[in-house]
Amino acid sequence: MSEQQQAIAPFYNGWDVYQGLLVKAIAPLTPEQLALRSAPNLRSIAELAGHIIAGRIIWFHMVMGEGSPDLLEQRERFGRHAEERTAQEFVEGLEITWQLMQACLVRWTPADLEYVFRGEWRGEPYALSRQWVIWHLIEHDLHHGGELSLTLGIHGLAAPDL
């Protein structure tokens, strides 16, 4: 297989492990535990999980145009109404978004990473490569997953090594 035909998925090995740790951390939580915060002015566990899911939808669907239009409903469901969701719904949201991202990583080639998405955000133009978007989303998952892990730990709950 030539370099141009090779999928980029192997270069992102480990993200799948992190996905599994996020699911493992969230799956057993009760509604009361999902409402916990590390401080009154910070996001709850539910809001953090919803933010991770909504972020994936924003970047993969709204910016890069991947996935079906029903993802917009999922973004609303997890982005603005996270506090109404159950642990199982968060697991489903993480799995749905992971399947979308994994399908793209398997399909895209190294040449696809160079594609530049252009648009406007808050009145300012942007030009972002697919490579930048992927790395930004990885750091987003890591950052907010770390917050989630810290919040679990503060409250004496099992916090996987995220």
C-alpha positions as CSV (number, residue, x, y, z in Angstrom):
1,M,0.0,0.0,0.0
2,S,1.5,3.4,-0.9
3,E,1.8,6.2,1.6
4,Q,-1.1,8.0,-0.1
5,Q,-3.4,5.0,0.4
6,Q,-2.4,4.2,3.9
7,A,-4.9,5.0,6.6
8,I,-3.8,7.3,9.4
9,A,-5.6,5.3,12.1
10,P,-2.4,3.6,13.4
11,F,-0.8,7.0,14.1
12,Y,-3.5,7.7,16.6
13,N,-3.3,4.4,18.5
14,G,-3.9,5.1,22.2
15,W,-6.8,7.4,21.6
16,D,-9.0,4.2,21.6
17,V,-7.6,3.2,25.0
18,Y,-8.4,6.7,26.4
19,Q,-11.9,6.3,25.0
20,G,-12.3,3.1,26.9
21,L,-11.1,4.7,30.1
22,L,-13.6,7.5,29.7
23,V,-16.4,5.0,29.2
24,K,-15.2,3.0,32.2
25,A,-15.1,6.1,34.4
26,I,-18.6,7.3,33.5
27,A,-20.6,4.0,33.1
28,P,-21.2,3.2,36.8
29,L,-22.1,6.7,37.9
30,T,-25.4,7.5,39.5
31,P,-27.3,10.7,38.8
32,E,-26.1,12.2,42.1
33,Q,-22.5,11.4,41.1
34,L,-22.9,12.9,37.7
35,A,-23.9,16.1,39.4
36,L,-20.7,16.4,41.4
37,R,-18.3,19.3,40.8
38,S,-14.8,19.9,42.0
39,A,-15.8,23.5,42.8
40,P,-19.1,25.4,42.6
41,N,-18.0,27.4,39.6
42,L,-16.7,24.4,37.6
43,R,-18.5,21.9,35.3
44,S,-20.1,18.9,36.9
45,I,-19.1,15.4,35.8
46,A,-22.2,15.3,33.5
47,E,-21.3,18.7,32.0
48,L,-17.7,17.5,31.4
49,A,-18.9,14.3,29.7
50,G,-21.4,16.2,27.6
51,H,-18.8,18.8,26.7
52,I,-16.4,16.1,25.4
53,I,-19.2,14.5,23.3
54,A,-20.4,17.9,22.0
55,G,-16.8,18.9,21.2
56,R,-16.3,15.8,19.1
57,I,-19.6,16.6,17.2
58,I,-18.6,20.2,16.6
59,W,-15.2,19.4,15.2
60,F,-16.0,16.3,13.2
61,H,-19.5,17.1,12.0
62,M,-19.9,20.9,12.0
63,V,-16.3,21.8,11.0
64,M,-15.2,18.8,8.9
65,G,-18.7,17.7,7.6
66,E,-18.5,14.1,8.8
67,G,-21.4,12.0,9.9
68,S,-25.1,12.3,9.6
69,P,-27.3,15.4,10.2
70,D,-28.8,13.8,13.3
71,L,-25.5,14.5,15.1
72,L,-26.8,18.1,15.6
73,E,-29.5,16.7,17.8
74,Q,-26.9,14.8,19.8
75,R,-24.9,18.0,20.2
76,E,-27.9,19.8,21.7
77,R,-28.7,16.8,23.9
78,F,-25.2,16.6,25.4
79,G,-24.0,20.2,25.0
80,R,-26.9,22.1,26.5
81,H,-28.8,19.5,28.4
82,A,-26.1,17.3,29.8
83,E,-27.4,17.6,33.3
84,E,-30.6,15.7,32.2
85,R,-28.6,12.7,30.9
86,T,-27.8,9.3,32.5
87,A,-24.5,7.6,32.6
88,Q,-25.7,5.1,30.0
89,E,-26.6,8.0,27.7
90,F,-23.1,9.5,28.1
91,V,-21.6,6.1,27.3
92,E,-23.8,5.9,24.2
93,G,-22.7,9.5,23.2
94,L,-19.1,8.6,23.6
95,E,-19.5,5.4,21.6
96,I,-21.4,7.2,18.8
97,T,-18.8,9.9,18.5
98,W,-15.9,7.4,18.8
99,Q,-17.4,5.3,16.0
100,L,-17.6,8.4,13.7
101,M,-14.0,9.4,14.5
102,Q,-12.6,5.9,14.1
103,A,-14.4,5.5,10.7
104,C,-12.7,8.7,9.6
105,L,-9.3,7.8,10.8
106,V,-9.5,4.5,9.0
107,R,-10.6,6.2,5.8
108,W,-8.3,9.2,5.7
109,T,-4.8,9.1,4.3
110,P,-1.7,11.2,5.2
111,A,-2.6,13.4,2.2
112,D,-6.0,14.0,3.7
113,L,-4.4,15.6,6.8
114,E,-3.3,18.6,4.7
115,Y,-6.9,19.6,3.7
116,V,-7.7,23.0,5.1
117,F,-11.2,23.9,6.3
118,R,-12.1,27.5,6.0
119,G,-14.9,29.3,7.7
120,E,-15.8,32.0,10.1
121,W,-16.1,31.9,13.9
122,R,-17.4,34.8,15.9
123,G,-16.8,37.1,13.0
124,E,-13.2,36.0,12.5
125,P,-12.1,33.9,9.5
126,Y,-10.2,30.7,10.2
127,A,-8.2,28.2,8.1
128,L,-7.5,24.9,9.9
129,S,-6.0,21.8,8.6
130,R,-7.5,18.4,9.2
131,Q,-4.3,17.5,11.1
132,W,-4.8,20.5,13.4
133,V,-8.4,19.6,14.1
134,I,-7.6,16.0,15.0
135,W,-4.8,17.1,17.4
136,H,-7.0,19.8,18.9
137,L,-9.7,17.3,19.6
138,I,-7.2,14.9,21.2
139,E,-6.0,17.6,23.5
140,H,-9.7,18.6,24.2
141,D,-10.5,15.0,25.2
142,L,-7.3,14.8,27.4
143,H,-7.9,18.1,29.1
144,H,-11.6,17.6,30.0
145,G,-11.0,13.9,30.7
146,G,-8.4,15.0,33.2
147,E,-10.9,17.4,34.8
148,L,-13.4,14.5,35.0
149,S,-10.8,12.2,36.6
150,L,-9.9,14.9,39.2
151,T,-13.5,15.5,40.1
152,L,-14.1,11.8,40.6
153,G,-11.0,11.6,42.8
154,I,-11.9,14.6,44.9
155,H,-15.2,12.9,45.8
156,G,-13.5,9.6,46.6
157,L,-14.8,7.8,43.5
158,A,-12.8,5.5,41.3
159,A,-10.9,7.6,38.8
160,P,-9.2,5.6,36.1
161,D,-5.8,6.8,35.1
162,L,-6.9,9.1,32.4
